Amino acid sequence: MFAASPSNFSRPAPMSCAYQVSLIDRRTGRAHRVSGSPLVRFTHDPQSAVRELLDGRDSRLWETRIEPLDPYAR
């Protein structure tokens, strides 16, 4: 076992990790829902998911939230 140096935690996560990308309604601050379920994309390429979720939507009303998924969670 080894200990990671503290500087490793300040670096951005690598693109190979998984991300959750949510579509957020700026008017409410909540995730957009379809049939009661939040509209979420799970991806390794968050920028592509952002482009797809915002395609054709008014950026004054919609934004996205990108959250890296913990690879060590079980």
Contacts in CASP RR format, 6 or more apart in sequence:
PFRMAT RR
TARGET T0000
AUTHOR 0000-0000-0000
METHOD contacts of the structure
MODEL  1
MFAASPSNFSRPAPMSCAYQVSLIDRRTGRAHRVSGSPLVRFTHDPQSAV
RELLDGRDSRLWETRIEPLDPYAR
13 68 0 8 1.000
15 44 0 8 1.000
15 45 0 8 1.000
16 44 0 8 1.000
17 44 0 8 1.000
17 68 0 8 1.000
17 69 0 8 1.000
17 71 0 8 1.000
18 42 0 8 1.000
18 43 0 8 1.000
18 44 0 8 1.000
18 68 0 8 1.000
18 69 0 8 1.000
18 71 0 8 1.000
19 42 0 8 1.000
19 43 0 8 1.000
19 44 0 8 1.000
19 46 0 8 1.000
19 49 0 8 1.000
19 66 0 8 1.000
19 67 0 8 1.000
19 68 0 8 1.000
19 69 0 8 1.000
20 40 0 8 1.000
20 41 0 8 1.000
20 42 0 8 1.000
20 66 0 8 1.000
20 67 0 8 1.000
20 68 0 8 1.000
20 69 0 8 1.000
21 40 0 8 1.000
21 41 0 8 1.000
21 42 0 8 1.000
21 43 0 8 1.000
21 46 0 8 1.000
21 49 0 8 1.000
21 50 0 8 1.000
21 53 0 8 1.000
21 64 0 8 1.000
21 65 0 8 1.000
21 66 0 8 1.000
21 67 0 8 1.000
22 31 0 8 1.000
22 32 0 8 1.000
22 38 0 8 1.000
22 39 0 8 1.000
22 40 0 8 1.000
22 41 0 8 1.000
22 64 0 8 1.000
22 65 0 8 1.000
22 67 0 8 1.000
23 31 0 8 1.000
23 32 0 8 1.000
23 39 0 8 1.000
23 40 0 8 1.000
23 53 0 8 1.000
23 54 0 8 1.000
23 57 0 8 1.000
23 62 0 8 1.000
23 64 0 8 1.000
24 30 0 8 1.000
24 31 0 8 1.000
24 32 0 8 1.000
24 62 0 8 1.000
24 63 0 8 1.000
24 64 0 8 1.000
24 65 0 8 1.000
25 31 0 8 1.000
25 32 0 8 1.000
25 61 0 8 1.000
25 62 0 8 1.000
26 60 0 8 1.000
26 61 0 8 1.000
26 62 0 8 1.000
26 63 0 8 1.000
27 61 0 8 1.000
31 38 0 8 1.000
31 39 0 8 1.000
31 40 0 8 1.000
31 65 0 8 1.000
32 38 0 8 1.000
32 39 0 8 1.000
32 62 0 8 1.000
33 39 0 8 1.000
39 53 0 8 1.000
41 49 0 8 1.000
41 52 0 8 1.000
41 53 0 8 1.000
42 69 0 8 1.000
43 49 0 8 1.000
46 66 0 8 1.000
49 64 0 8 1.000
50 64 0 8 1.000
50 66 0 8 1.000
53 62 0 8 1.000
53 64 0 8 1.000
54 62 0 8 1.000
54 64 0 8 1.000
END
